[in-house]
Amino acid sequence: MRTSLMGRACWLVLALFVACPLLGQTLPDVTIRWTGLEDLRWANAANWSPARIPNASDHVAVDGAAGTVVNLTGTQSIGSLRLATGSGSAAQLAVQGRLVLATGGEVGTGGQFELRGSMAGAPLTVKGEARWMAGNVESALLVASSGRLIIADGTGCTLNSGNGGNPARIENDGLVRWLG
């Protein structure tokens, strides 16, 4: 009897281990939204509702039509990111600085995340497209079945676990393509 109970417990643990990554991460409710009313700069309070630059406790939503490119420079720490997760959204976030995610992020099926700087903290789930053109990934890129990760020819792209707790990694259920 004890052996079969132990066997069932092992199967339960295995089932949860396999199923949990498939469920994806759950992000907190949005606290600030991109409006882009003035220009395309992340660091301009007039582009956000409410009208302030997102901070480390904010859970950010960036949505917009095709051609909406939000430019992030400098260091920006936020709670979480939802990029192009709204209905029909096709926004792009171009990270030329450093983006730190406290609880994670998601690139929706119509979105594009372009990295030329660095990204750290919690994982970013890619259901749309991520383009890693240069810079450091110090967290996880989780490529969903609908997602695409394009990696530049390798010049200047570094996967670095030096952030003290979140191992840098790429998990792929979609498409990863190296250029060059």
Residue pairs with C-beta under 8 A, 6 or more apart in sequence:
21 171
24 106
24 125
24 144
25 104
25 106
25 122
25 123
25 125
27 59
27 80
27 82
27 103
27 104
27 105
27 106
28 59
28 79
28 80
28 103
29 59
30 59
30 60
30 61
30 82
31 57
31 58
31 59
31 60
31 79
32 48
32 49
32 50
32 52
32 54
32 58
32 59
32 60
32 61
33 48
33 49
33 60
33 61
33 62
33 63
34 47
34 48
34 60
34 61
34 62
34 63
34 64
34 70
34 91
35 47
35 48
35 49
36 47
36 64
36 68
36 70
37 46
37 47
38 44
38 46
38 47
39 47
40 47
40 68
40 69
40 70
40 71
41 47
41 70
41 71
41 73
42 53
42 54
42 70
42 71
42 72
42 73
42 76
43 53
43 72
43 73
43 74
43 76
44 53
45 51
45 52
45 53
47 70
48 54
53 76
54 60
54 76
54 78
55 77
55 78
56 77
56 78
56 79
56 100
56 102
57 79
58 78
58 79
59 78
59 79
59 80
59 82
59 103
60 78
60 79
60 80
60 81
60 82
61 82
61 85
61 86
62 70
62 81
62 82
62 83
62 84
62 91
62 93
63 82
63 84
63 85
63 86
63 89
63 91
64 70
64 84
64 89
64 90
64 91
65 88
65 89
65 90
65 91
66 90
66 110
67 90
68 90
68 91
68 92
69 91
69 92
69 93
69 94
70 91
70 92
70 93
70 94
71 94
71 96
72 93
72 94
72 95
72 96
72 97
72 99
72 117
73 96
73 97
73 117
74 97
74 98
75 97
75 98
75 100
76 97
76 98
76 99
76 100
77 100
77 102
77 121
78 99
78 100
78 101
78 102
79 101
79 102
79 103
80 101
80 102
80 103
80 104
80 105
80 122
81 93
81 99
81 101
81 104
81 105
81 106
81 124
82 105
82 106
82 108
83 91
83 93
83 105
83 106
83 107
83 108
83 111
83 113
83 128
84 90
84 91
84 92
84 107
84 108
84 109
84 110
84 111
84 112
84 128
85 106
85 108
85 111
86 108
88 110
89 108
89 110
89 111
90 110
90 111
90 112
91 110
91 111
91 112
92 111
92 112
92 113
92 114
93 111
93 112
93 113
93 114
94 114
94 116
95 113
95 114
95 115
95 116
95 117
95 118
95 119
95 135
96 116
96 117
97 117
97 118
98 117
98 118
98 119
98 120
99 117
99 118
99 119
99 120
100 119
100 120
100 121
101 119
101 120
101 121
101 122
101 123
101 124
101 139
102 121
102 122
103 122
104 122
104 123
104 124
104 125
105 122
105 123
105 124
105 125
106 124
106 125
106 127
107 113
107 124
107 125
107 126
107 127
107 128
107 129
107 130
107 147
108 127
108 128
109 127
109 128
109 146
110 128
111 127
111 128
111 129
112 128
112 129
112 130
112 131
113 124
113 126
113 128
113 129
113 130
113 131
114 130
114 131
114 133
115 130
115 131
115 132
115 133
115 134
115 135
115 137
116 133
116 134
116 135
117 134
117 135
117 136
118 135
118 136
118 137
118 138
119 135
119 136
119 137
119 138
119 139
120 136
120 138
120 139
120 163
120 166
121 138
121 139
121 163
121 166
122 139
122 140
122 166
123 139
123 140
123 141
123 142
123 166
124 130
124 139
124 140
124 141
124 142
125 142
125 144
125 147
126 141
126 142
126 143
126 144
126 147
126 148
126 149
126 174
127 144
127 146
127 147
128 146
128 147
128 148
129 147
129 148
129 149
129 150
130 141
130 143
130 147
130 148
130 149
130 150
131 150
131 152
132 141
132 149
132 150
132 151
132 152
132 157
133 152
133 157
134 152
134 155
134 156
134 157
135 156
135 157
135 158
136 158
136 159
136 160
137 157
137 158
137 159
137 160
137 168
137 170
138 160
138 161
138 162
138 163
138 166
138 168
139 163
139 166
139 168
140 166
140 167
140 168
140 169
140 170
140 171
141 149
141 169
141 170
141 171
142 171
143 149
143 170
143 171
143 172
143 173
143 174
143 175
143 176
144 173
144 174
145 173
145 174
146 174
147 173
147 174
147 175
148 174
148 175
148 176
148 177
149 170
149 172
149 174
149 175
149 176
149 177
150 177
150 179
151 157
151 176
151 177
151 178
151 179
152 179
152 180
153 178
153 179
153 180
154 178
154 180
155 180
159 168
159 169
159 170
160 168
161 167
161 168
161 169
162 168
170 176
